[in-house]
Amino acid sequence: MSRTPQEVFTDHGNRLGTGDLDLISRNYTEDAVLLTPESTLTGREGVRRGIGALLARLPDADWQLTPRFAGDVLLLRWSATTDTHEVTDGVDTFVFRDGLISAQTVHYTLTPRTA
């Protein structure tokens, strides 16, 4: 199954919308790497745990995304807000291989919102 990075990214966004971590992790290769500000996670199971932790920190977030593709690499700038937190300076770098995501680096600043 050979998909373009754009197709994988669109599918990934749809799967993230379901919140189904098993379904989400299927967009990653078995040897995928997820590098976050807190840790480095490997394999589909590691990626699944890492994405789950991020989604748990930001339930019901209002995401703003700006993707920029360059061949098999995607630079995704993003921000998000919830009732309790704001995420700024969000940047993900995805590397695609064989129609799946083989690596993802996540950087962001998470700030509690004050009334």
C-alpha positions as CSV (number, residue, x, y, z in Angstrom):
1,M,0.0,0.0,0.0
2,S,1.8,3.1,-1.2
3,R,0.2,6.4,-0.1
4,T,1.5,9.9,-0.5
5,P,2.5,11.8,2.6
6,Q,-0.5,14.1,2.0
7,E,-2.8,11.0,2.0
8,V,-1.3,9.6,5.1
9,F,-1.6,13.0,6.9
10,T,-5.3,13.3,5.9
11,D,-6.0,9.8,7.1
12,H,-4.0,10.4,10.3
13,G,-6.1,13.5,11.1
14,N,-9.3,11.5,10.6
15,R,-8.1,8.8,12.9
16,L,-7.0,11.3,15.5
17,G,-10.6,12.6,15.4
18,T,-11.8,9.2,16.5
19,G,-9.6,9.0,19.6
20,D,-9.0,5.3,18.8
21,L,-5.3,4.9,19.7
22,D,-5.1,1.4,18.1
23,L,-6.5,2.8,14.9
24,I,-4.2,5.9,15.0
25,S,-1.1,3.8,15.6
26,R,-1.7,1.9,12.3
27,N,-0.4,4.9,10.4
28,Y,3.1,4.3,11.8
29,T,5.7,1.8,10.8
30,E,6.6,-1.0,13.3
31,D,10.0,0.8,13.9
32,A,8.5,4.3,14.2
33,V,10.1,6.8,16.6
34,L,8.1,9.5,18.5
35,L,10.3,12.1,20.1
36,T,8.4,14.4,22.5
37,P,9.6,17.1,25.0
38,E,9.3,14.4,27.7
39,S,10.6,11.2,26.2
40,T,11.6,9.2,23.2
41,L,9.1,6.3,22.3
42,T,9.6,3.6,19.7
43,G,7.5,1.2,17.8
44,R,3.8,1.3,17.2
45,E,3.1,0.7,20.9
46,G,5.4,3.5,22.0
47,V,3.8,5.9,19.5
48,R,0.4,4.8,20.7
49,R,1.3,5.6,24.3
50,G,2.9,9.0,23.4
51,I,-0.1,10.2,21.4
52,G,-2.5,9.0,24.1
53,A,-0.6,11.0,26.7
54,L,-0.7,14.2,24.5
55,L,-4.4,13.7,23.8
56,A,-5.1,13.1,27.5
57,R,-3.4,16.4,28.4
58,L,-5.6,18.3,25.9
59,P,-9.1,16.8,25.8
60,D,-11.5,18.6,23.6
61,A,-8.8,20.9,22.2
62,D,-9.5,23.4,19.4
63,W,-6.5,22.6,17.1
64,Q,-5.2,25.1,14.5
65,L,-2.9,23.3,12.0
66,T,-0.6,24.6,9.2
67,P,1.0,21.8,7.2
68,R,4.0,22.2,4.8
69,F,5.2,19.2,2.8
70,A,8.7,18.8,1.3
71,G,9.0,15.4,-0.4
72,D,8.7,12.7,2.3
73,V,8.8,15.2,5.2
74,L,6.0,17.3,6.7
75,L,6.5,20.3,8.9
76,L,3.3,20.9,10.8
77,R,2.9,24.1,12.8
78,W,0.1,24.0,15.3
79,S,-1.6,25.5,18.4
80,A,-4.4,24.4,20.6
81,T,-6.6,25.7,23.3
82,T,-8.8,24.0,25.9
83,D,-10.7,25.3,28.9
84,T,-7.6,24.9,31.1
85,H,-4.6,25.0,28.8
86,E,-3.1,26.7,25.8
87,V,-0.4,25.2,23.5
88,T,1.8,27.5,21.6
89,D,4.9,27.0,19.5
90,G,3.7,23.6,18.4
91,V,5.8,22.0,15.7
92,D,5.7,18.4,14.5
93,T,8.1,17.0,12.0
94,F,6.9,13.8,10.3
95,V,9.0,11.5,8.1
96,F,7.1,9.2,5.8
97,R,8.3,5.8,4.5
98,D,6.4,3.2,2.4
99,G,3.1,5.0,2.9
100,L,3.4,5.2,6.7
101,I,4.9,7.5,9.3
102,S,8.4,6.3,10.3
103,A,9.3,9.2,12.6
104,Q,7.6,12.1,14.4
105,T,9.2,14.8,16.5
106,V,6.9,16.9,18.6
107,H,7.8,20.3,20.2
108,Y,5.3,22.5,22.0
109,T,4.8,24.9,25.0
110,L,1.9,24.0,27.3
111,T,0.6,26.8,29.5
112,P,-2.2,26.7,32.0
113,R,-4.9,29.3,31.1
114,T,-5.9,31.8,33.8
115,A,-9.3,33.4,34.0
